Amino acid sequence: KAAILYKVGTGWLMLIIYTFLLALLSDLFLLVMGDFIGKWTQSLIRLDQLQAWFIVLGTIGIAWIGNINYYRKKVVHLDLETEKPLDQPLKLVVLSDLHLGHAISRKELKRWVTFINEQEADLVLFAGDIIDNSLLPLTYYKLDELLSQIKSKHGVYACLGNHEYLANVEMSLAFLAKANITVLRDE
């Protein structure tokens, strides 16, 4: 499947970055503490083996924690005040960077829509990058049908991110309109 290849193709890059950062961190640590650690571990394990295990297990740990955090969606409450008078407080749900496409398809978007609707928002705002790089998987999986199921009292709005332009801005606008999302452009 294209989704599996896409996830592997993009996921390895993040793993390489984490691996590099852990290698850099462990090198700096050994530069400072190398003599002390070397004497302490001399009889147990070689220092280069200890460093390799730190990097491998650290990379796996970071990826695992990141995955857990992604699937345990959290609501962050912010109280904002405005000088404009309101009849009553408004509850807004603001999301950004969904990157719908091969990585997040119909099943995952369904969970997002359920999560958004559970918030019982007065207004839903998407702050860009709803679409990943291509509209093909979005139209193939009919993700506009799921997006149109988002409920709020005063509508669903969005502003464009750079990925809507990468995916062809006119086609992105047509897709979002079909999903009942009002795009704000200099409004």
PyMOL commands that set and color helices and strands:
alter all, ss='L'
color gray80, all
select helices_A, chain A and resi 2-41+47-71+106-118+136-140+143-147+162-166+169-178
alter helices_A, ss='H'
color red, helices_A
select strands_A, chain A and resi 92-95+123-127+156-159+182-183
alter strands_A, ss='S'
color yellow, strands_A
deselect
rebuild
show_as cartoon
